[in-house]
Amino acid sequence: MGIEVTDEAVEVLRRSLELFGATPRSAAGVRLRMVRALGGGLEAQVEFASEAAPGDREVDAGGVRLFVDPGVVEAFPDALVTVDPQHDDVVVRPAS
């Protein structure tokens, strides 16, 4: 499994974690997990987390700790974490 994180996404996540109150020494990070969408499908959700959940894979993305839920790995074997230019949201999608 590969997770690619764009520089822009790293910066947005880093600023957001600072606003969240996380410090470089804290165990806090960003959790990527799959949730049911309103239309009934699945979508990746990006949320703050104080620590990894059981089963999460930990990934360092430019100094930002990512906790990746097994459902994300299943849905996106090669994931891209980037910023959606229309909404300025961090999103997870297939890399290709």
N, C-alpha and C positions, 0 to 999 in steps of 0.2 A: 504494500500500500504506500502510495506517495501522496504527500500533502504539500502543495505549493502555495505560498502566501506572498501576495504582491507587496512591494514596499509601501504602497499607499495604504493597504489594509493594516500592515504592521503599525504605521503611524496613527491611524484612526483608533486601533485597539489600544495602543500605548497611552494615547491621550485620554481615552475613555476609562481605562484602568486607573489613571491618576485621579480623575474626577470621582471615581468609585471609592477612592481612598487607599488603593493598593500601593505599596512601596516596593522598590526593587528587592527587598529582603523578605517580603511576605510570600506566602505560598499561593496567593490568589492568582487567578488566571481567567481565561476565557474558555467556556465549554461549548463544544459543537455537538449538537444532538439532533436526532430526527424526531419530529412531532407530526401529528395528524393535522393536515391543513383543513380549512373550512370547506373546501370542495371534496374532501374525503381522501385525497392523496397524502403523500408524505412530503415534508419540506424540512430543510436544515434550519435549525434555530441557533442563534449566537447569543450566549448569555454569560454573565459574570458568575464565577464560582470561587469559593474560598479554598477549595481543594478538589482533587480529582475524585470522581465517583468510582466505585468498584467496577473494574472492567475497562475503564477509560485508558486510552493510550496517551501518554504525555509527549508533546512535541514542542521544541523550542523554535519560535519563529521570530528571529531578530530580537531576542530578549523577552518576548511575550510568551508566557506559558499557555499552550493550548491543551485542553483536555478533550480528547476525541472519543465520542461515544461509539461503541461497536456498530450501531445502526448506520452511522455516517460511513464507516469503512465498507459496510455491505452495500449501501446505495451508491457510493462514489469511490470505487477502488483507487482512482487517481483524482483527488479533489483539488480544486482551486479555491482559495479564500481570497476574495477581492472586494472592491467597492463598486456597488451599482451606481453608475453615473447619474441615473435619473433621480434616485432617491437618497444618495449619499449613505446608503446602508451597507454594512458588511454582509456579504452573501457567500454561500458555499455552493459550488456547482461542479459538474464534471470538468476536468482540465482540458479535455479535447473538444 
